[in-house]
């Protein structure tokens, strides 16, 4: 299945755990340091660095781009590192995430309650995944280096629905 961003609630509801997709469009990178800052911003009543509605967050910190390339290797980081922040971001409208590994019970419940989806990207394929990135631009927290929030344009990024909006999960544990 081919998906284009922004991703609608209807599309999210139609995805099932284990399904493979190819994602094209805008994707934002953010890891734990950026997640912490975004939660702090929201708690102060500030707008996040990008609108959450229909957008996708890729838990990744890309390597610097080599000469002639848009971006260096970019692969998923362990999603559990974002689990302390993800439920609050989901409550504020973020519904689509990409990473690797299972999610906490709190994230699973937030995804069920607010109708989100979690995609798994294949770890160890960062150099190949970088070929799906057509443009990259830092949009927030430049001081975080590789962990800054970047807006990427991706083309046919290969993903697996790891956790669907009903709470069905491809991992045996600890998805609840």
NORNORFEN-V504203 format. One record per pair of residues at least 4 apart in sequence whose C-alpha atoms are under 6 Angstrom apart, sorted by the first residue. I is the first residue (numbers start at 1). GAP is how many residues later the second one is. Records with the same first field share a line. If there is no record, write none. Layout:
I=GAP, GAP
//
This chain:
1=20
2=19, 20
3=20
4=19, 20, 21
5=20
6=48, 49
7=47
8=46
13=152
16=148
17=144, 145, 146, 147, 151, 152, 153
18=143, 152
19=141, 142
20=139, 140
21=138
22=134, 135, 136
23=133, 134
24=130, 131, 132
25=128, 129
26=126, 127
27=29, 30, 124, 125
28=29, 30, 122, 123, 124
29=28, 29, 30, 31, 120, 121
30=4, 29, 119
31=28, 116
32=50
38=10
41=5
42=4
52=41, 42
53=40
56=40, 41
57=40
58=39, 40
59=17, 18, 39, 40
60=15, 16, 17
61=85, 86
62=10, 11, 12, 84
63=9, 10
64=8
65=4, 5, 6, 7
70=65
73=53, 54, 57
74=52, 56
75=51
76=23, 24
77=22
78=22, 23
79=20, 21, 22
80=23
82=4
86=4
87=20, 23
89=5
90=4, 5
95=21
96=20, 21, 22
97=21
98=20, 21, 22
99=21, 22
100=20, 21
105=71
110=4
111=4, 5, 54
112=53, 54, 55
115=50
116=49
117=46, 47, 48
118=44, 45
119=41, 42, 43
120=39, 40, 42
121=38
132=22, 23, 25
133=20, 21
134=19, 20
135=17, 18
136=15, 16
137=13, 14
138=11, 12
139=10, 11
140=9
141=7
142=6
144=4
162=7, 8
163=4, 5, 6
164=4
//
